[in-house]
């Protein structure tokens, strides 16, 4: 991608994602994640419009009237994005390519963090650590991240979620709010690494997938290629048995992912490339809040 084309794309993503983070996510983000960056100050009587989640039930019971906890800013949060840049992100049969949606989601989260006066950092990963951008503040830093999200070329094509989680846990000592953004196509067991990371940090999963990842179309003989290994094979998609087996493979993979994250206490939002990711992220924020 030449410099002018890259600059235009950066600008388009900046305008779209900054608008979303300002108009939609800012309030939800602050409400969901303020607990780590606020410290208790005092209690006062409940007023109309106060968040009921801040009610101090012990004081309320003593006075027979609702009281809420008042917080003060203690420090900014550190937000980390763990972004999958493996070969499978280049797939795009239904809607946009996975990498394009991943870039927009990451940029939206980055702008939301900056508007909340938080630091934001990124780790790009495949089956190795491709790039580490340390947490910082500021628009210049955000635009650098967006440029990398759009134009970064990884050295490897594989996926190793456990590896990046271990690296992240070792590299970031301060507690972070962390978003793992991936299609989660990884046959390796990452439970132990995720369990350690989620005990040290607040970890959330965002799965970006293409609907062709989950089901084969009935289009006859089709050549398919694994974008991470380069392996190719021919599949007769007119065979109901073949389509059902593929669907079962996807379902079982999804169950393993869901069970692993659930056991580690990690919430996840799954969004297809032809869907609006806004609702999925809002749902993730509301579950955290």
Phi, psi and omega per residue, in radians:
X1 nan 2.206 -3.114
X2 -1.322 2.949 -2.998
X3 -1.077 -0.738 -3.117
X4 -1.152 -0.762 3.127
X5 -1.108 -0.719 3.114
X6 -1.094 -0.774 -3.125
X7 -1.067 -0.734 3.121
X8 -1.112 -0.727 -3.121
X9 -1.185 -0.716 3.074
X10 -1.015 -0.776 -3.107
X11 -1.128 -0.738 3.121
X12 -1.071 -0.792 -3.136
X13 -1.171 -0.673 3.124
X14 -1.063 -0.823 -3.098
X15 -1.094 -0.814 -3.093
X16 -1.170 -0.875 -3.023
X17 -1.311 -0.581 3.105
X18 -1.167 -0.689 3.088
X19 -1.080 -0.749 3.122
X20 -1.097 -0.805 -3.087
X21 -1.163 -0.575 3.128
X22 -1.291 -0.796 -2.971
X23 -1.555 -0.461 -3.025
X24 -2.059 -0.880 -2.940
X25 -1.526 -0.432 -2.986
X26 -0.937 -0.872 -3.116
X27 -1.156 -0.796 -3.139
X28 -1.114 -0.733 -3.134
X29 -1.066 -0.864 -3.102
X30 -1.102 -0.716 -3.137
X31 -1.149 -0.726 -3.067
X32 -1.256 -0.664 -2.979
X33 -1.943 0.126 -3.081
X34 -1.175 -0.412 -3.044
X35 -1.004 -0.567 -3.101
X36 -1.425 -0.335 -3.075
X37 -1.974 0.216 -3.126
X38 -2.149 2.637 3.083
X39 -2.203 2.519 -3.082
X40 -1.102 2.377 -3.126
X41 -2.010 -0.959 -3.079
X42 -2.853 3.104 2.977
X43 -2.031 2.653 3.041
X44 -2.553 2.929 3.140
X45 -1.129 2.523 3.117
X46 -1.118 2.377 3.062
X47 -2.113 2.644 -3.126
X48 -0.960 2.277 -3.138
X49 1.735 -0.226 3.100
X50 -1.164 2.663 3.111
X51 -1.307 2.099 -3.092
X52 -1.133 -0.311 3.111
X53 -1.208 -0.264 -3.141
X54 -1.633 0.072 -3.134
X55 -1.126 2.320 3.041
X56 -1.605 1.802 -3.005
X57 -1.241 -0.509 3.113
X58 -1.164 -0.840 3.120
X59 -1.158 -0.692 3.121
X60 -1.040 -0.733 -3.135
X61 -1.154 -0.665 -3.115
X62 -1.192 -0.651 -3.053
X63 -1.728 -0.083 -3.126
X64 0.989 0.579 -3.137
X65 -2.731 2.429 -3.035
X66 -1.182 2.314 3.038
X67 -2.160 2.589 3.101
X68 -2.089 2.725 3.051
X69 -1.440 2.371 3.094
X70 -1.866 2.320 -3.095
X71 -1.978 2.714 2.995
X72 -2.119 2.633 3.091
X73 -1.063 2.153 3.128
X74 -1.638 -0.793 -3.133
X75 -2.925 2.884 3.058
X76 -1.341 2.721 3.016
X77 -1.375 2.760 2.892
X78 -1.915 2.119 -3.135
X79 -1.898 2.275 3.100
X80 -2.090 2.368 3.046
X81 -1.884 2.117 3.037
X82 -1.764 1.855 -2.932
X83 -1.915 2.119 3.124
X84 -1.290 2.086 3.105
X85 -2.059 0.485 -3.140
X86 -1.242 3.018 -3.061
X87 -1.065 -0.558 -3.054
X88 -1.186 -0.271 3.141
X89 -1.240 -0.255 -3.125
X90 -1.399 -0.144 -3.099
X91 -1.287 2.387 3.105
X92 -2.770 1.558 3.133
X93 -1.747 -0.630 -3.126
X94 -2.127 2.028 -3.076
X95 1.435 -2.676 -3.125
X96 -1.480 2.955 3.066
X97 -1.138 2.632 -3.142
X98 -1.014 -0.654 -3.083
X99 -1.130 -0.551 3.141
X100 -1.210 -0.743 3.111
X101 -1.209 -0.681 3.095
X102 -1.019 -0.758 -3.139
X103 -1.092 -0.750 -3.133
X104 -1.162 -0.758 3.133
X105 -1.092 -0.811 -3.136
X106 -1.077 -0.726 3.140
X107 -1.141 -0.707 3.119
X108 -1.093 -0.772 3.105
X109 -1.120 -0.667 3.135
X110 -1.121 -0.802 3.107
X111 -1.127 -0.666 3.101
X112 -1.074 -0.714 3.129
X113 -1.125 -0.811 -3.115
X114 -1.087 -0.693 3.135
X115 -1.178 -0.377 3.080
X116 -1.624 0.178 3.129
X117 1.127 0.566 3.116
X118 -1.759 2.724 3.002
X119 -1.430 2.626 3.123
X120 -2.340 2.332 3.084
X121 -2.348 2.873 -3.074
X122 -2.406 2.471 2.929
X123 -2.120 2.045 3.015
X124 -1.535 2.314 -3.116
X125 -2.440 2.625 2.945
X126 -2.165 -2.013 2.927
X127 -1.717 0.270 3.030
X128 -2.613 2.898 3.043
X129 -1.350 2.008 -3.079
X130 -1.530 -0.676 -3.134
X131 -2.839 2.420 3.078
X132 -2.080 2.064 3.076
X133 -1.861 1.886 -3.062
X134 -1.078 2.645 -3.115
X135 -1.121 2.288 3.064
X136 -2.583 3.032 3.065
X137 -1.912 2.968 2.937
X138 1.846 2.653 -3.106
X139 -1.125 -0.686 3.141
X140 -1.053 -0.713 3.121
X141 -1.135 -0.745 3.126
X142 -1.060 -0.793 -3.115
X143 -1.148 -0.600 3.047
X144 -1.092 -0.762 3.117
X145 -1.070 -0.778 -3.134
X146 -1.094 -0.737 3.102
X147 -1.029 -0.735 3.130
X148 -1.181 -0.676 3.114
X149 -1.054 -0.640 -3.094
X150 -1.397 -0.754 -2.857
X151 -1.986 0.075 -3.074
X152 -1.256 2.345 3.095
X153 -1.980 1.945 -3.117
X154 -1.292 2.775 3.100
X155 -1.462 -0.479 -3.062
X156 -2.134 2.845 -3.089
X157 -1.967 -0.189 -3.065
X158 -1.372 -3.126 3.135
X159 -2.306 2.310 3.043
X160 -2.508 1.604 -3.102
X161 -1.188 -0.693 3.137
X162 -1.052 -0.685 3.141
X163 -1.081 -0.828 -3.093
X164 -1.199 -0.604 3.109
X165 -1.148 -0.696 3.103
X166 -1.148 -0.769 3.111
X167 -1.049 -0.804 -3.138
X168 -1.055 -0.803 -3.133
X169 -1.079 -0.647 -3.135
X170 -1.325 -0.614 -3.006
X171 -1.438 -0.597 -3.064
X172 -1.880 1.844 -3.124
X173 -1.444 -0.617 3.131
X174 -1.297 2.435 -3.119
X175 -1.054 2.312 -3.087
X176 -2.158 2.696 2.856
X177 -1.606 2.118 -2.903
X178 -2.200 2.304 3.089
X179 -1.995 2.045 3.071
X180 -1.631 1.898 -3.030
X181 -1.905 1.989 -2.996
X182 -2.827 2.900 2.947
X183 -1.522 -0.091 3.095
X184 1.032 0.506 3.027
X185 -1.537 1.586 -3.065
X186 -2.660 2.050 -3.091
X187 -1.438 -0.128 -3.115
X188 -1.464 2.648 -3.119
X189 -1.408 2.098 -3.138
X190 -2.041 0.313 -3.093
X191 -1.044 -0.867 -3.071
X192 -1.059 -0.807 -3.129
X193 -1.124 -0.677 3.130
X194 -1.213 -0.663 3.126
X195 -1.084 -0.774 3.114
X196 -1.130 -0.795 -3.120
X197 -1.107 -0.732 -3.080
X198 -1.293 -0.341 3.036
X199 -1.352 -0.530 -3.131
X200 -1.563 -0.529 -3.007
X201 -2.334 2.906 2.993
X202 -1.563 1.882 -3.031
X203 -1.927 2.370 3.097
X204 -2.295 2.461 3.126
X205 -1.780 2.446 3.011
X206 -2.246 1.926 3.134
X207 -1.667 2.169 3.044
X208 -1.932 2.091 -3.094
X209 -2.362 2.764 3.045
X210 -1.732 2.466 -3.101
X211 -1.103 -0.359 3.036
X212 -1.317 -0.250 2.985
X213 -1.157 -0.553 -2.979
X214 -1.703 -0.342 -3.118
X215 -2.673 2.522 3.108
X216 -1.571 2.424 3.055
X217 -1.368 2.685 3.099
X218 -1.528 1.497 -3.079
X219 -2.238 0.323 3.119
X220 1.453 -2.632 -3.102
X221 -1.241 2.211 -3.053
X222 -2.401 2.378 3.071
X223 -1.569 2.208 3.136
X224 -2.047 2.604 -3.099
X225 -2.295 2.332 3.024
X226 -1.413 1.979 -3.051
X227 -1.225 -0.223 -3.141
X228 -1.671 -0.579 -3.123
X229 -1.844 -0.329 -3.083
X230 1.451 -0.020 -3.115
X231 -1.199 2.347 3.139
X232 -2.103 2.591 3.018
X233 -2.723 2.790 3.109
X234 -1.700 2.367 -3.136
X235 -2.207 2.305 3.064
X236 -1.510 1.634 -3.064
X237 -1.296 -0.150 3.059
X238 -1.321 -0.206 3.103
X239 -1.394 2.060 3.129
X240 -1.085 -0.640 3.124
X241 -1.071 -0.763 3.139
X242 -1.109 -0.753 -3.134
X243 -1.149 -0.701 3.140
X244 -1.165 -0.700 3.131
X245 -1.130 -0.697 3.109
X246 -1.136 -0.764 3.108
X247 -1.060 -0.680 3.121
X248 -1.171 -0.697 3.090
X249 -1.023 -0.784 3.138
X250 -1.124 -0.772 -3.118
X251 -1.067 -0.779 -3.128
X252 -1.136 -0.679 3.090
X253 -1.088 -0.750 3.125
X254 -1.110 -0.679 3.127
X255 -1.132 -0.728 3.103
X256 -1.077 -0.798 3.121
X257 -1.050 -0.870 -3.102
X258 -1.068 -0.771 -3.131
X259 -1.137 -0.720 -3.138
X260 -1.078 -0.845 -3.126
X261 -1.152 -0.693 -3.125
X262 -1.111 -0.748 3.130
X263 -1.086 -0.480 -3.139
X264 -1.644 0.044 3.139
X265 1.220 0.540 -3.093
X266 -1.851 2.117 3.045
X267 -1.349 2.590 -3.140
X268 -2.369 2.524 2.984
X269 -1.991 2.236 3.091
X270 -1.927 2.296 -3.101
X271 -2.449 2.323 3.106
X272 -1.458 2.737 -3.040
X273 -1.216 -0.239 3.082
X274 -1.803 0.238 3.134
X275 -1.935 2.876 3.073
X276 -1.478 2.097 -3.082
X277 -1.338 -0.192 -3.095
X278 -1.022 -0.855 -3.105
X279 -1.076 -0.687 -3.126
X280 -1.127 -0.738 -3.136
X281 -1.244 -0.675 3.082
X282 -1.047 -0.727 3.109
X283 -1.097 -0.696 3.107
X284 -1.110 -0.756 3.122
X285 -1.105 -0.736 -3.096
X286 -1.167 -0.659 3.112
X287 -1.141 -0.632 3.106
X288 -1.196 -0.672 -3.109
X289 -1.244 nan nan
